Each structure stands twice: as C-alpha cells, then as structure tokens.
Amino acid sequence: MSDSALFQTYARYPITLVKGKGSRLWDDQGKEYLDFMSGLAVTNLGHVPDVVKQALVKQLDELWHVSNLFHIPNQERAARLLVDNSCADAVFFCNSGAEANEAAIKLARRYQQKVRGTRRYEVITFTQSFHGRTLATLTATGQDKVKDGFLPLPEGFVHVPLHDIAALEAAIGERTAAVMLELVQAEGGVIPVEADFLREVRKLCDKHGLLLIVDEIQTGMGRTGKLFAYQHYDVEPDIFTLAKGLGSGFPVGAMLAKQPYVSGFAPGSHATTFGGTPIAMAAVAATIETMIQQKVADQAAKAADYLFRQLHARLDGVPGIVQIRGKGLLVGILCEEPAADAIAELHRRGLLVVPAGPNVIRLLPNLLVTNEEIDEAVNLIAAVLTERAAAKQL
C-alpha cells in the first residue's frame, strides 16, 4: 500500500526528476539523463528555454488572471501568430489537449445544427486513435482500454479502421457531422496516416458536408518537421487542435478553425475560466515566435533525417526489430515482443524514452536536439536492443 496522498492513476517510473535544461534532466540523486521523451512531446524547445522563461518572468510581475470577459493583449497576439502561420481564421484557447478536442467536437456539432440547420452530431474516428481522457474524448478514442469502467459512454461516436476508405464511407450517415483523426497515431503505436487516404477522407467530407477535424495535440508545433503536421499534405482541415508543445511546458490548449465554421460559436456558447490567461499566453507567444524566428521546424526536419538514418544503420537486421516508423521527431521502434524491459534498461542507462503501446519504443527528443545527442541516444538504444536479441537466442 503506497503512503502517497495522490490518486494512483499513473504507473510511475522509479525516477524523481528535479531539474532540466535543454536535452538534459537530473533526478533527486544527481543522476543525469538524456531526454528523448520531452514530457510526451511538450518541451519542444528543450527544458527551460531562455526566451520563454524571460516572457513568463516578465508576465508574473505584471498580471496573472482577469477572466475572458476582458480583452487580454497577449491572447490576441498569440492567436494572430497561429492564424498567420496556418490555414485557420480563429483560435479558442483552453487548458489542455482534451479540452481542445472537446471544443472541436462541440464546434462541429453546433455548426451543423445552428448554422446549417441539420440534426447532425456523430463524429467518426479511427481505431487505435487517442483523443483525450474526458468522457467525450475517451469515447472518441478508438482504444477500448481507456474506456474500461466508465459506462455509459456518450453517444455520437463511430470508429472505423484507419486506411479503410470503404469502411469510412459506409459509416457516413444522415447524423454524421465530422471526421476526426490524428496524422500520426502516436499513442496507438506511432502510425503515420497515408497521404492518399487523407485525400480521400477530405473528398468524402466535402461530398457529404462533413467537417474534417485534425487532432494535432502531439504532432503540432514543429514535431513532424513542419509547424503543423497537416502542412506535409495537400489537404487542409476545417478544424485542428493543439496543446503539448504549444506552451513549452505551461499548460495550454487551442482549437483553431477556418471560416465559415468560426460562426458555429457565438457569445455564451462555449467558455473557459483559465483558458488563455495572461501567463499562458506569454508562454505561447514566446514559444511560437521562437519557433518561427529560429526556423525550429526546419531544424527538426534535419534532425529527424539524421535520427532515422542512424537508427536504420544500427538496428536494421537486429533480430526482434520489426519496423522503424513515424514522422519527423515522432519516432516508433516496433518490436516483435513487449518493449517494457528495454525501456526500463534504457532508463537505467540514462536515456528517457516511452512506450506507444506494448511493443513500440517511442522517441520524442526536443526539436533542437543535436547530432551528438542523437548519436548518444542511438548508441544506447542499439546496445540495449542488440543485447536483448542476443540474450533471447541463448
């Protein structure tokens, strides 16, 4: 029985981290780690980036909270940066990825019902997807494990297999309001969406009057080598969502939409107490400005090319390795068997990585990771997986 006063909702690793800078973390015993998880794709600029820190310190001396009943200058500034660098026309700020996806679902339903005058409310998502932990977003998630014990779940969500366009078309009915998907199913095993499939999804949405929602919670903010993952494709979403890397570790989420879907929300139709506070917006504006001015997404794309080359050079042909896949600096190493023991050993040797399902080792370095840090990580991964393969052959 744990003596912790916390709910035991996390199977925590036996590590207590107390300090971070750039790609490095230190625990309470003084041990140093190379961080290839970035707080689950959150610290995209590395730990404690100086520009964001300075913006937060300045804001802490000025104003913390007022309410969205008043104009917040940095909120408009951050929204303008997002709009000017994406296909969106308006932004709603909230506190998390789940809230951003909730807002997207609500906007799609309300646009269909109040603007278009239909009775549509269903959202089609895909098996192995992950969209959040609220009741609506866990229902939208295409994985049964997150739903255990939470019945009854809200109606209005339909799941079909990824890359099965026939199944998607068959699922569309008179109640369908939107299709929602991730462009890399990160929690589902680091599975990138195929370009041809996304084009067909867009065509079906246009044909049937459906909104296309792209969940960019994990793929957004430079993670895939573009500021937003949809920019790799010749397809634009009607709505997309952000969180994780948006605030460099400060809790924040955002739902963005194109015209005319913005008209789905009117005053009083959706709100948040803490979304878009002056403190959060200082972190967001500084993060986005840094990414644009320093061309961080371009740096991430180059680092990703190098990472994939090194992984293939060291792991191709190693028994037990099935595939190396992903997009940008969101990488999955698919193993034949569960990877928990390998992940634990990497932690012991000073490299922090996380799973993406039982058989996938997920790599999420910060976007400014150096080639030397990549070499260090790949050497450790190759050593552990090669030793693991040799031990199984004995």
Beta strands, then each sheet from edge to edge (+ up, - down):
strand 1: 17-21
strand 2: 24-27
strand 3: 32-35
strand 4: 90-94
strand 5: 122-126
strand 6: 157-160
strand 7: 176-182
strand 8: 184-185
strand 9: 191-192
strand 10: 211-215
strand 11: 239-242
strand 12: 253-257
strand 13: 321-327
strand 14: 330-335
strand 15: 351-352
strand 16: 354-355
strand 17: 360-363
sheet 1: 1+ 2- 3+ 15+
sheet 2: 4+ 12- 11+ 10+ 7+ 5+ 6+
sheet 3: 8+ 9-
sheet 4: 13+ 14- 17+ 16-
end
